[in-house]
Amino acid sequence: MKALITYFLRGLLIIFPLGATIFVTGIILDWLNTLSSQWIPIDLVQNIPGLSLLISFFIVVLIGLIFSIAFTKPIVQFIEKILTKTPLVSIIYQSLKDLTEAFVGEKKKFNRPVLVQLSEDGPYRIGFITQENFSPNEHKLTAVYCPHSYNFSGNLFLVEPSRVHPLAMDPAQAMRLIVSGGVSQS
Protein backbone atom coordinates (compact mmCIF):
# COMPACT_ATOMS: atom_id res chain seq x y z
CA MET A 1 0.00 0.00 0.00
CA LYS A 2 2.87 2.39 0.83
CA ALA A 3 4.44 1.82 -2.62
CA LEU A 4 1.08 2.47 -4.26
CA ILE A 5 0.76 5.83 -2.46
CA THR A 6 4.38 6.71 -3.35
CA TYR A 7 3.77 6.01 -7.05
CA PHE A 8 0.51 7.95 -6.91
CA LEU A 9 2.27 11.00 -5.44
CA ARG A 10 5.08 10.78 -8.03
CA GLY A 11 2.51 10.57 -10.78
CA LEU A 12 0.71 13.54 -9.29
CA LEU A 13 3.98 15.52 -9.28
CA ILE A 14 4.25 14.93 -13.02
CA ILE A 15 0.60 15.27 -14.01
CA PHE A 16 -0.50 18.25 -11.88
CA PRO A 17 1.93 20.93 -13.16
CA LEU A 18 1.58 19.69 -16.75
CA GLY A 19 -2.21 19.41 -16.56
CA ALA A 20 -2.62 22.74 -14.78
CA THR A 21 -0.39 24.46 -17.35
CA ILE A 22 -2.37 22.96 -20.24
CA PHE A 23 -5.67 23.84 -18.52
CA VAL A 24 -4.73 27.46 -17.74
CA THR A 25 -3.18 27.94 -21.19
CA GLY A 26 -6.36 26.54 -22.76
CA ILE A 27 -8.53 28.93 -20.76
CA ILE A 28 -6.35 31.91 -21.72
CA LEU A 29 -6.26 30.92 -25.40
CA ASP A 30 -10.03 30.35 -25.42
CA TRP A 31 -10.58 33.74 -23.77
CA LEU A 32 -8.24 35.45 -26.25
CA ASN A 33 -9.92 33.66 -29.14
CA THR A 34 -13.37 34.73 -27.92
CA LEU A 35 -12.19 38.28 -27.34
CA SER A 36 -10.55 38.59 -30.74
CA SER A 37 -13.48 36.92 -32.54
CA GLN A 38 -15.73 39.68 -31.16
CA TRP A 39 -13.87 42.36 -33.10
CA ILE A 40 -13.34 40.21 -36.21
CA PRO A 41 -16.95 39.71 -37.39
CA ILE A 42 -16.42 36.79 -39.74
CA ASP A 43 -18.45 33.60 -39.15
CA LEU A 44 -15.58 31.43 -40.41
CA VAL A 45 -13.35 32.75 -37.62
CA GLN A 46 -15.73 31.49 -34.94
CA ASN A 47 -15.81 28.00 -36.46
CA ILE A 48 -12.04 27.48 -36.57
CA PRO A 49 -10.49 27.54 -33.08
CA GLY A 50 -7.50 29.84 -32.84
CA LEU A 51 -8.02 31.52 -36.21
CA SER A 52 -9.25 34.77 -34.70
CA LEU A 53 -6.27 34.75 -32.35
CA LEU A 54 -3.93 34.27 -35.30
CA ILE A 55 -5.63 37.05 -37.28
CA SER A 56 -5.44 39.34 -34.23
CA PHE A 57 -1.72 38.60 -33.91
CA PHE A 58 -1.11 39.59 -37.53
CA ILE A 59 -3.26 42.73 -37.15
CA VAL A 60 -1.15 43.81 -34.16
CA VAL A 61 2.05 43.06 -36.13
CA LEU A 62 0.69 45.09 -39.07
CA ILE A 63 -0.15 48.02 -36.77
CA GLY A 64 3.36 47.82 -35.29
CA LEU A 65 4.85 47.84 -38.79
CA ILE A 66 2.72 50.78 -39.96
CA PHE A 67 3.55 52.89 -36.90
CA SER A 68 7.27 52.10 -37.21
CA ILE A 69 7.40 53.82 -40.59
CA ALA A 70 8.86 57.34 -40.37
CA PHE A 71 5.87 59.27 -41.78
CA THR A 72 3.46 57.87 -39.13
CA LYS A 73 5.63 58.85 -36.14
CA PRO A 74 4.23 62.43 -36.00
CA ILE A 75 0.71 60.96 -35.82
CA VAL A 76 1.71 58.68 -32.92
CA GLN A 77 3.46 61.57 -31.15
CA PHE A 78 0.38 63.78 -31.59
CA ILE A 79 -1.93 61.11 -30.13
CA GLU A 80 0.50 60.48 -27.24
CA LYS A 81 0.67 64.23 -26.55
CA ILE A 82 -3.12 64.39 -26.27
CA LEU A 83 -3.22 61.32 -24.01
CA THR A 84 -0.45 62.61 -21.72
CA LYS A 85 -2.12 66.04 -21.37
CA THR A 86 -5.59 64.70 -20.54
CA PRO A 87 -6.22 64.53 -16.78
CA LEU A 88 -6.74 61.02 -15.35
CA VAL A 89 -6.25 59.45 -18.78
CA SER A 90 -2.59 60.49 -18.64
CA ILE A 91 -2.03 58.54 -15.40
CA ILE A 92 -3.52 55.36 -16.85
CA TYR A 93 -1.87 55.72 -20.26
CA GLN A 94 1.61 56.60 -18.98
CA SER A 95 1.57 53.85 -16.32
CA LEU A 96 0.54 51.19 -18.82
CA LYS A 97 3.03 52.47 -21.40
CA ASP A 98 5.88 52.43 -18.86
CA LEU A 99 4.92 48.94 -17.67
CA THR A 100 4.77 47.62 -21.24
CA GLU A 101 8.13 49.18 -22.09
CA ALA A 102 9.63 47.69 -18.93
CA PHE A 103 8.97 44.20 -20.29
CA VAL A 104 9.18 44.48 -24.08
CA GLY A 105 10.32 47.96 -25.02
CA GLU A 106 13.74 49.31 -25.87
CA LYS A 107 14.11 50.50 -22.25
CA LYS A 108 13.65 47.11 -20.57
CA LYS A 109 13.72 47.59 -16.80
CA PHE A 110 13.60 44.07 -15.38
CA ASN A 111 17.01 43.03 -16.66
CA ARG A 112 19.23 43.57 -13.59
CA PRO A 113 18.40 41.14 -10.77
CA VAL A 114 19.68 42.10 -7.32
CA LEU A 115 19.57 40.94 -3.75
CA VAL A 116 18.24 43.63 -1.39
CA GLN A 117 19.14 43.65 2.29
CA LEU A 118 16.04 45.08 3.96
CA SER A 119 17.54 45.51 7.44
CA GLU A 120 20.88 45.20 9.20
CA ASP A 121 20.34 41.51 10.09
CA GLY A 122 18.34 40.60 6.99
CA PRO A 123 15.91 39.60 5.57
CA TYR A 124 16.82 39.72 1.90
CA ARG A 125 14.58 40.04 -1.14
CA ILE A 126 15.32 39.37 -4.79
CA GLY A 127 14.29 42.18 -7.07
CA PHE A 128 15.19 44.21 -10.14
CA ILE A 129 16.79 47.65 -10.28
CA THR A 130 14.40 50.03 -12.03
CA GLN A 131 16.26 53.29 -11.28
CA GLU A 132 19.90 53.37 -10.26
CA ASN A 133 19.96 56.92 -8.88
CA PHE A 134 16.59 57.79 -7.42
CA SER A 135 16.95 60.99 -5.39
CA PRO A 136 13.61 62.48 -4.35
CA ASN A 137 15.38 64.56 -1.70
CA GLU A 138 18.91 64.64 -0.25
CA HIS A 139 19.07 60.84 -0.01
CA LYS A 140 20.62 58.92 -2.86
CA LEU A 141 18.54 55.80 -3.24
CA THR A 142 18.16 52.91 -5.65
CA ALA A 143 14.67 51.91 -6.81
CA VAL A 144 14.27 48.12 -6.67
CA TYR A 145 11.08 46.36 -7.75
CA CYS A 146 10.42 43.10 -5.90
CA PRO A 147 7.68 40.95 -7.47
CA HIS A 148 5.48 38.79 -5.23
CA SER A 149 5.51 35.02 -5.39
CA TYR A 150 2.55 33.33 -7.13
CA ASN A 151 1.08 36.70 -8.00
CA PHE A 152 1.31 39.46 -10.59
CA SER A 153 2.08 42.27 -8.18
CA GLY A 154 5.04 43.49 -6.20
CA ASN A 155 6.55 46.23 -4.07
CA LEU A 156 8.88 49.06 -4.91
CA PHE A 157 11.63 49.52 -2.31
CA LEU A 158 13.83 52.59 -2.13
CA VAL A 159 17.03 51.48 -0.47
CA GLU A 160 20.55 52.68 0.16
CA PRO A 161 22.79 51.56 -2.73
CA SER A 162 25.05 49.75 -0.23
CA ARG A 163 22.16 47.38 0.51
CA VAL A 164 21.74 46.39 -3.15
CA HIS A 165 23.87 43.49 -4.31
CA PRO A 166 23.93 42.39 -7.98
CA LEU A 167 23.12 38.76 -8.65
CA ALA A 168 25.03 36.71 -11.19
CA MET A 169 21.74 35.38 -12.50
CA ASP A 170 19.78 35.60 -15.72
CA PRO A 171 16.76 37.94 -15.29
CA ALA A 172 14.37 35.23 -16.47
CA GLN A 173 15.78 32.81 -13.87
CA ALA A 174 15.44 35.45 -11.14
CA MET A 175 11.80 36.14 -12.08
CA ARG A 176 11.05 32.40 -12.21
CA LEU A 177 12.64 31.96 -8.76
CA ILE A 178 10.59 34.81 -7.28
CA VAL A 179 7.27 33.85 -8.88
CA SER A 180 7.68 30.21 -7.80
CA GLY A 181 8.21 31.27 -4.20
CA GLY A 182 11.82 30.11 -4.25
CA VAL A 183 11.12 26.52 -5.22
CA SER A 184 12.20 26.84 -8.85
CA GLN A 185 15.62 25.42 -9.66
CA SER A 186 17.92 27.84 -11.49
GROMACS elastic network, one bead per residue, 0.5 to 0.9 nm:
[ bonds ]
;  ai    aj funct       b0    kb
    1     4     6  0.50432   500
    1     5     6  0.63727   500
    1     6     6  0.86850   500
    2     5     6  0.52026   500
    2     6     6  0.61937   500
    2     7     6  0.87162   500
    3     7     6  0.61386   500
    3     8     6  0.84509   500
    4     7     6  0.52509   500
    4     8     6  0.61113   500
    4     9     6  0.86950   500
    5     9     6  0.61565   500
    5    10     6  0.86100   500
    6     9     6  0.52234   500
    6    10     6  0.62408   500
    6    11     6  0.85880   500
    7    10     6  0.50334   500
    7    11     6  0.60253   500
    7    12     6  0.84274   500
    8    11     6  0.50882   500
    8    12     6  0.60798   500
    8    13     6  0.86542   500
    9    13     6  0.61695   500
    9    14     6  0.87606   500
   10    13     6  0.50242   500
   10    14     6  0.65395   500
   10    15     6  0.87192   500
   11    14     6  0.51935   500
   11    15     6  0.60093   500
   11    16     6  0.83187   500
   12    15     6  0.50252   500
   12    16     6  0.55080   500
   12    17     6  0.84302   500
   13    16     6  0.58517   500
   13    17     6  0.69678   500
   13    18     6  0.88843   500
   14    17     6  0.64387   500
   14    18     6  0.66156   500
   14    19     6  0.86292   500
   15    18     6  0.52935   500
   15    19     6  0.56203   500
   15    20     6  0.81681   500
   16    19     6  0.51210   500
   16    20     6  0.57501   500
   16    21     6  0.82720   500
   17    20     6  0.51561   500
   17    21     6  0.59481   500
   17    22     6  0.85319   500
   18    21     6  0.51900   500
   18    22     6  0.62068   500
   18    23     6  0.85422   500
   19    22     6  0.51157   500
   19    23     6  0.59525   500
   19    24     6  0.85142   500
   20    24     6  0.59625   500
   20    25     6  0.82717   500
   21    24     6  0.52943   500
   21    25     6  0.58868   500
   21    26     6  0.83247   500
   22    25     6  0.51252   500
   22    26     6  0.59227   500
   22    27     6  0.85893   500
   23    26     6  0.50751   500
   23    27     6  0.62493   500
   23    28     6  0.87025   500
   24    27     6  0.50649   500
   24    28     6  0.61826   500
   24    29     6  0.85426   500
   25    28     6  0.51104   500
   25    29     6  0.60112   500
   25    30     6  0.83990   500
   26    29     6  0.51142   500
   26    30     6  0.59122   500
   26    31     6  0.84058   500
   27    30     6  0.50947   500
   27    31     6  0.60346   500
   27    32     6  0.85273   500
   28    31     6  0.50458   500
   28    32     6  0.60498   500
   28    33     6  0.84164   500
   29    32     6  0.50146   500
   29    33     6  0.59026   500
   29    34     6  0.84497   500
   29    50     6  0.76156   500
   29    53     6  0.79327   500
   30    34     6  0.60535   500
   30    35     6  0.84468   500
   30    49     6  0.81724   500
   30    50     6  0.78570   500
   31    34     6  0.50949   500
   31    35     6  0.59953   500
   31    36     6  0.84889   500
   32    36     6  0.59457   500
   32    37     6  0.83140   500
   32    50     6  0.86876   500
   32    52     6  0.85372   500
   32    53     6  0.64524   500
   33    36     6  0.52239   500
   33    37     6  0.59026   500
   33    38     6  0.86145   500
   33    46     6  0.84892   500
   33    49     6  0.72970   500
   33    50     6  0.58354   500
   33    51     6  0.76265   500
   33    52     6  0.57028   500
   33    54     6  0.86148   500
   33    56     6  0.88401   500
   34    37     6  0.51140   500
   34    38     6  0.63764   500
   34    46     6  0.80830   500
   34    52     6  0.79333   500
   34    53     6  0.83758   500
   35    38     6  0.54003   500
   35    39     6  0.72563   500
   35    52     6  0.86653   500
   35    53     6  0.85225   500
   36    39     6  0.55500   500
   36    40     6  0.63507   500
   36    52     6  0.56501   500
   36    53     6  0.59728   500
   36    55     6  0.83332   500
   36    56     6  0.62306   500
   37    41     6  0.65839   500
   37    42     6  0.77843   500
   37    43     6  0.89205   500
   37    45     6  0.65806   500
   37    46     6  0.63535   500
   37    51     6  0.85141   500
   37    52     6  0.52089   500
   37    53     6  0.75317   500
   37    56     6  0.85572   500
   38    41     6  0.63388   500
   38    52     6  0.88631   500
   40    43     6  0.88586   500
   40    45     6  0.75939   500
   40    52     6  0.69684   500
   40    55     6  0.83997   500
   40    56     6  0.81869   500
   41    44     6  0.89212   500
   41    45     6  0.78399   500
   41    46     6  0.86603   500
   42    45     6  0.55016   500
   42    46     6  0.71874   500
   42    52     6  0.89930   500
   43    46     6  0.54447   500
   43    47     6  0.67564   500
   44    47     6  0.52366   500
   44    48     6  0.65453   500
   44    51     6  0.86413   500
   45    48     6  0.55277   500
   45    49     6  0.74837   500
   45    50     6  0.80971   500
   45    51     6  0.56420   500
   45    52     6  0.54236   500
   45    55     6  0.88368   500
   46    49     6  0.68255   500
   46    50     6  0.86581   500
   46    51     6  0.78134   500
   46    52     6  0.72676   500
   47    51     6  0.85492   500
   48    51     6  0.57002   500
   48    52     6  0.80248   500
   49    52     6  0.75180   500
   49    53     6  0.83937   500
   50    53     6  0.50849   500
   50    54     6  0.62004   500
   50    55     6  0.86674   500
   51    54     6  0.50236   500
   51    55     6  0.61194   500
   51    56     6  0.84727   500
   52    56     6  0.59642   500
   52    57     6  0.84838   500
   53    56     6  0.50219   500
   53    57     6  0.61575   500
   53    58     6  0.87650   500
   54    57     6  0.50518   500
   54    58     6  0.64172   500
   54    59     6  0.86820   500
   55    58     6  0.51924   500
   55    59     6  0.61602   500
   55    60     6  0.86961   500
   56    60     6  0.62001   500
   56    61     6  0.85861   500
   57    60     6  0.52414   500
   57    61     6  0.62518   500
   57    62     6  0.86309   500
   58    62     6  0.59864   500
   58    63     6  0.85197   500
   59    63     6  0.61530   500
   59    64     6  0.85542   500
   60    63     6  0.50593   500
   60    64     6  0.61395   500
   60    65     6  0.85833   500
   61    64     6  0.50014   500
   61    65     6  0.61377   500
   61    66     6  0.86358   500
   62    66     6  0.61046   500
   62    67     6  0.85800   500
   63    66     6  0.51002   500
   63    67     6  0.61098   500
   63    68     6  0.84741   500
   64    67     6  0.53189   500
   64    68     6  0.61037   500
   64    69     6  0.89706   500
   65    68     6  0.51522   500
   65    69     6  0.67531   500
   66    69     6  0.56189   500
   66    70     6  0.89885   500
   66    72     6  0.71808   500
   67    70     6  0.77476   500
   67    71     6  0.83619   500
   67    72     6  0.54629   500
   67    73     6  0.63657   500
   67    75     6  0.86274   500
   67    76     6  0.72695   500
   68    71     6  0.86175   500
   68    72     6  0.71771   500
   68    73     6  0.70271   500
   69    72     6  0.58373   500
   69    73     6  0.69442   500
   70    73     6  0.55335   500
   70    74     6  0.81568   500
   71    74     6  0.67870   500
   71    75     6  0.80624   500
   72    75     6  0.52986   500
   72    76     6  0.65049   500
   72    77     6  0.87935   500
   73    76     6  0.50781   500
   73    77     6  0.60807   500
   73    78     6  0.85191   500
   74    78     6  0.60043   500
   74    79     6  0.86083   500
   75    78     6  0.50920   500
   75    79     6  0.62737   500
   75    80     6  0.85911   500
   76    79     6  0.51918   500
   76    80     6  0.60757   500
   76    81     6  0.85093   500
   77    80     6  0.50244   500
   77    81     6  0.60039   500
   77    82     6  0.86673   500
   78    81     6  0.50679   500
   78    82     6  0.63970   500
   78    83     6  0.87424   500
   79    82     6  0.52018   500
   79    83     6  0.62567   500
   79    84     6  0.86680   500
   80    84     6  0.59969   500
   80    85     6  0.85005   500
   80    93     6  0.87741   500
   81    84     6  0.52150   500
   81    85     6  0.61523   500
   81    86     6  0.86895   500
   82    85     6  0.52637   500
   82    86     6  0.62438   500
   82    90     6  0.85824   500
   83    86     6  0.53887   500
   83    87     6  0.84590   500
   83    89     6  0.63223   500
   83    90     6  0.54682   500
   83    93     6  0.68719   500
   83    94     6  0.84192   500
   84    87     6  0.78312   500
   84    89     6  0.72240   500
   84    91     6  0.76774   500
   84    93     6  0.71897   500
   84    94     6  0.69225   500
   85    89     6  0.82015   500
   85    90     6  0.62095   500
   86    89     6  0.55702   500
   86    90     6  0.55061   500
   86    91     6  0.87745   500
   87    90     6  0.57403   500
   87    91     6  0.74379   500
   88    91     6  0.53259   500
   88    92     6  0.66809   500
   88    93     6  0.87190   500
   89    92     6  0.52773   500
   89    93     6  0.59410   500
   89    94     6  0.83615   500
   90    93     6  0.50938   500
   90    94     6  0.57328   500
   90    95     6  0.81699   500
   91    94     6  0.54546   500
   91    95     6  0.59800   500
   91    96     6  0.85069   500
   92    95     6  0.53363   500
   92    96     6  0.61514   500
   92    97     6  0.84792   500
   93    96     6  0.53309   500
   93    97     6  0.59834   500
   93    98     6  0.85374   500
   94    98     6  0.59713   500
   94    99     6  0.84490   500
   95    98     6  0.52073   500
   95    99     6  0.60992   500
   95   100     6  0.85568   500
   96    99     6  0.50536   500
   96   100     6  0.60341   500
   96   101     6  0.85053   500
   97   100     6  0.51604   500
   97   101     6  0.61146   500
   97   102     6  0.85236   500
   98   101     6  0.51047   500
   98   102     6  0.60457   500
   98   103     6  0.89026   500
   98   105     6  0.88070   500
   99   102     6  0.50369   500
   99   103     6  0.67590   500
   99   104     6  0.88878   500
   99   109     6  0.89445   500
  100   103     6  0.54990   500
  100   104     6  0.61146   500
  100   105     6  0.67293   500
  100   108     6  0.89197   500
  101   104     6  0.52025   500
  101   106     6  0.67659   500
  101   107     6  0.61224   500
  101   108     6  0.60880   500
  101   109     6  0.78621   500
  102   105     6  0.61408   500
  102   106     6  0.82301   500
  102   107     6  0.62432   500
  102   110     6  0.64354   500
  102   130     6  0.87079   500
  103   106     6  0.89415   500
  103   107     6  0.83601   500
  103   108     6  0.55098   500
  103   109     6  0.67977   500
  103   110     6  0.67526   500
  103   111     6  0.89028   500
  104   107     6  0.79860   500
  104   108     6  0.62551   500
  105   108     6  0.56284   500
  105   109     6  0.89103   500
  108   111     6  0.65740   500
  109   112     6  0.75417   500
  109   128     6  0.76044   500
  109   129     6  0.72011   500
  109   130     6  0.54025   500
  109   131     6  0.83250   500
  110   113     6  0.72713   500
  110   127     6  0.85431   500
  110   128     6  0.54702   500
  110   129     6  0.69927   500
  110   130     6  0.68838   500
  110   145     6  0.83493   500
  110   171     6  0.68979   500
  110   172     6  0.89460   500
  110   175     6  0.87746   500
  111   128     6  0.68699   500
  111   129     6  0.78772   500
  111   130     6  0.87954   500
  111   170     6  0.79824   500
  111   171     6  0.52740   500
  111   172     6  0.82421   500
  112   127     6  0.82921   500
  112   128     6  0.53523   500
  112   129     6  0.57910   500
  112   130     6  0.82206   500
  112   166     6  0.74109   500
  112   167     6  0.79113   500
  112   169     6  0.86373   500
  112   170     6  0.82677   500
  112   171     6  0.63757   500
  113   126     6  0.69590   500
  113   127     6  0.56277   500
  113   129     6  0.67278   500
  113   165     6  0.87905   500
  113   166     6  0.63224   500
  113   167     6  0.56916   500
  113   168     6  0.79808   500
  113   169     6  0.68792   500
  113   170     6  0.75497   500
  113   171     6  0.57668   500
  113   174     6  0.64236   500
  113   175     6  0.83782   500
  114   125     6  0.82724   500
  114   126     6  0.57350   500
  114   127     6  0.53933   500
  114   128     6  0.57100   500
  114   129     6  0.69219   500
  114   144     6  0.81217   500
  114   164     6  0.63272   500
  114   165     6  0.53477   500
  114   168     6  0.85257   500
  114   169     6  0.87370   500
  114   174     6  0.87647   500
  115   124     6  0.63927   500
  115   125     6  0.57014   500
  115   127     6  0.63641   500
  115   128     6  0.84189   500
  115   163     6  0.81427   500
  115   164     6  0.59012   500
  115   165     6  0.50350   500
  115   166     6  0.62502   500
  115   167     6  0.64351   500
  116   122     6  0.89143   500
  116   123     6  0.83738   500
  116   124     6  0.53006   500
  116   125     6  0.51284   500
  116   126     6  0.61769   500
  116   127     6  0.70639   500
  116   144     6  0.79918   500
  116   157     6  0.89018   500
  116   159     6  0.80012   500
  116   163     6  0.57543   500
  116   165     6  0.63488   500
  116   166     6  0.87942   500
  117   120     6  0.72889   500
  117   121     6  0.81735   500
  117   122     6  0.56621   500
  117   123     6  0.61373   500
  117   125     6  0.67580   500
  117   159     6  0.85656   500
  117   162     6  0.88597   500
  117   163     6  0.51160   500
  117   164     6  0.66265   500
  117   165     6  0.81214   500
  118   121     6  0.82940   500
  118   122     6  0.58822   500
  118   123     6  0.57204   500
  118   124     6  0.58057   500
  118   125     6  0.73256   500
  118   157     6  0.88623   500
  118   159     6  0.78442   500
  118   163     6  0.73916   500
  119   122     6  0.50012   500
  119   123     6  0.64182   500
  119   124     6  0.80536   500
  119   163     6  0.85356   500
  120   123     6  0.83249   500
  122   125     6  0.89799   500
  125   146     6  0.70172   500
  125   178     6  0.89967   500
  126   145     6  0.86960   500
  126   146     6  0.62507   500
  126   147     6  0.82486   500
  126   167     6  0.87286   500
  126   174     6  0.74646   500
  126   175     6  0.87127   500
  126   177     6  0.88238   500
  126   178     6  0.70274   500
  127   144     6  0.59507   500
  127   145     6  0.53156   500
  127   147     6  0.67397   500
  127   174     6  0.79510   500
  127   175     6  0.82318   500
  127   178     6  0.82576   500
  128   143     6  0.84050   500
  128   144     6  0.53079   500
  128   145     6  0.52180   500
  128   146     6  0.64758   500
  128   147     6  0.86093   500
  128   171     6  0.82601   500
  128   174     6  0.88227   500
  128   175     6  0.89610   500
  129   132     6  0.65083   500
  129   142     6  0.71462   500
  129   143     6  0.58899   500
  129   145     6  0.63778   500
  129   146     6  0.89668   500
  129   164     6  0.87709   500
  130   142     6  0.79444   500
  130   143     6  0.55518   500
  130   144     6  0.56839   500
  130   145     6  0.65391   500
  131   134     6  0.59426   500
  131   141     6  0.87324   500
  131   142     6  0.59592   500
  131   144     6  0.72036   500
  132   141     6  0.75605   500
  132   143     6  0.64343   500
  132   144     6  0.84924   500
  132   161     6  0.82616   500
  133   140     6  0.63801   500
  133   141     6  0.59304   500
  133   142     6  0.54546   500
  133   143     6  0.75772   500
  133   161     6  0.86267   500
  134   137     6  0.89448   500
  134   139     6  0.83909   500
  134   140     6  0.61910   500
  134   141     6  0.50260   500
  134   142     6  0.54211   500
  134   143     6  0.62179   500
  134   158     6  0.79093   500
  135   138     6  0.66080   500
  135   139     6  0.57916   500
  135   141     6  0.58416   500
  135   142     6  0.81710   500
  136   139     6  0.71737   500
  136   140     6  0.80122   500
  136   141     6  0.83795   500
  137   140     6  0.77898   500
  139   160     6  0.82870   500
  140   159     6  0.85962   500
  140   160     6  0.69221   500
  140   161     6  0.76627   500
  141   158     6  0.57998   500
  141   159     6  0.53461   500
  141   160     6  0.50240   500
  141   161     6  0.60181   500
  142   157     6  0.80828   500
  142   158     6  0.55848   500
  142   159     6  0.54931   500
  142   160     6  0.62800   500
  142   161     6  0.56308   500
  142   164     6  0.78462   500
  143   156     6  0.67295   500
  143   157     6  0.59309   500
  143   159     6  0.67787   500
  144   155     6  0.83649   500
  144   156     6  0.57473   500
  144   157     6  0.52834   500
  144   158     6  0.63872   500
  144   159     6  0.75803   500
  144   164     6  0.84406   500
  145   154     6  0.68629   500
  145   155     6  0.58411   500
  145   157     6  0.63128   500
  145   158     6  0.88329   500
  146   153     6  0.86922   500
  146   154     6  0.54084   500
  146   155     6  0.53037   500
  146   156     6  0.62358   500
  146   157     6  0.74457   500
  146   178     6  0.84109   500
  147   151     6  0.78663   500
  147   152     6  0.72443   500
  147   153     6  0.57943   500
  147   155     6  0.63768   500
  147   156     6  0.85883   500
  147   175     6  0.78350   500
  147   178     6  0.68040   500
  147   179     6  0.72551   500
  148   151     6  0.56069   500
  148   152     6  0.68238   500
  148   153     6  0.56906   500
  148   155     6  0.75980   500
  148   178     6  0.67923   500
  148   179     6  0.63979   500
  148   181     6  0.80697   500
  149   152     6  0.80236   500
  149   153     6  0.84915   500
  149   154     6  0.85237   500
  149   177     6  0.84602   500
  149   178     6  0.54212   500
  149   180     6  0.57972   500
  149   182     6  0.80792   500
  150   178     6  0.81728   500
  150   179     6  0.50586   500
  150   180     6  0.60392   500
  150   181     6  0.66985   500
  151   154     6  0.80613   500
  151   179     6  0.68722   500
  152   179     6  0.83675   500
  159   162     6  0.82016   500
  159   163     6  0.66381   500
  159   164     6  0.74338   500
  160   163     6  0.55563   500
  160   164     6  0.72075   500
  161   164     6  0.52922   500
  161   165     6  0.82975   500
  162   165     6  0.75639   500
  166   169     6  0.86315   500
  167   170     6  0.84301   500
  167   174     6  0.87261   500
  169   172     6  0.83739   500
  169   173     6  0.66352   500
  169   174     6  0.64499   500
  169   186     6  0.85106   500
  170   173     6  0.52197   500
  170   174     6  0.63113   500
  170   175     6  0.87846   500
  171   174     6  0.50186   500
  171   175     6  0.61761   500
  171   176     6  0.85358   500
  172   175     6  0.51640   500
  172   176     6  0.60946   500
  172   177     6  0.85502   500
  173   176     6  0.50289   500
  173   177     6  0.60540   500
  173   178     6  0.86216   500
  173   184     6  0.85773   500
  173   185     6  0.85036   500
  173   186     6  0.59023   500
  174   177     6  0.50673   500
  174   178     6  0.62320   500
  174   179     6  0.86255   500
  174   186     6  0.80079   500
  175   178     6  0.51283   500
  175   179     6  0.60051   500
  175   180     6  0.83987   500
  176   179     6  0.52403   500
  176   180     6  0.59662   500
  176   181     6  0.85720   500
  176   182     6  0.83157   500
  176   184     6  0.65988   500
  176   185     6  0.87244   500
  176   186     6  0.82744   500
  177   180     6  0.53526   500
  177   181     6  0.63973   500
  177   183     6  0.66616   500
  177   184     6  0.51387   500
  177   185     6  0.72406   500
  177   186     6  0.72273   500
  178   181     6  0.52613   500
  178   182     6  0.57247   500
  178   183     6  0.85530   500
  178   184     6  0.82810   500
  179   182     6  0.74899   500
  179   184     6  0.85703   500
  180   183     6  0.56694   500
  180   184     6  0.57407   500
  181   184     6  0.75632   500
  182   185     6  0.81036   500
